[in-house]
Amino acid sequence: MIDANDPTAREEALKGRRIVAWLSTAYLVILLAGFGVYTFWAAFRDAVPDTIGVLPIGVPFFGALGATLISLVGVTDHRKDWDIGYRYWHYTRPLVGAVVGTIGCLIFLVIVRAAAEKSASTTPDDLTFCVIAFVLGYREETFRALVKRLVDTLLEPAKKEPDPPANPPAPVQPPAGPTA
């Protein structure tokens, strides 16, 4: 965070914020240019596979796009309290967003397929996966916390109930006599 009393620290934080702003803007321009090339250049689109494994090719793109947009939001929301310690996190956001979006969609697909075995539901379309990837890239920190809780729940040993005492205390008897 910016120390208002230290001009050197303040200048360093503002410089770091500017770098993140420009880098995130460059990422956004590159992503949008790639989207334009893919959309309007048929020869390029034909050369790129439609899927990566079982997921649409757009999943990593939309995960990276969501991550880039949240970095730009962070630059504007934290203009007065920028924390230079997050700079490397912002530098890698598009890559992390692409990976988180992809992994999140794979998890979603596993859940949908498991549910489909029990009902007559169908597999979601490509647009659904792209929207999920965007949202997960945008809120990757929330997604990571959710996955951490899930993994902790699955892998932590079950909490054992404490053993009852060997000699349980005798029940307390009310005093004998009249009651009011």
HUWOMO-V268438 format. One line per field, one symbol per residue. phi: phi as a letter, one per 30 degrees, with the letter a starting at -180 (. if undefined). psi: psi as a letter, one per 30 degrees, with the letter a starting at -180 (. if undefined). A space follows every 10 residues. Layout:
phi = ???
psi = ???
This chain:
phi = .ddddcdddd dddddddddd ddddddeddd dddddddddc cdddeddcdd bciccdeded eddddddddd dddddddcdc bdcddceddd dceddddddd eddddddedd dddddddcbc dcdddededd ddddddddcd dddddddddd ddddcddddd ddddddcddd ddcdddkdcd
psi = lkjffjeeee eeeeeeeeee eeeeeeeeee eeeeeeeeef jeeeeffklf ljcflkffee eeeeeeeeef eeeeeefhff hkjffgeeee egeeeeeeee eeeeeeeeee eeeeefffag llklleeeee eeeeeeeehe eeeeeeeeee eeeefkkkkk kkklkejkkk kkklkklkk.
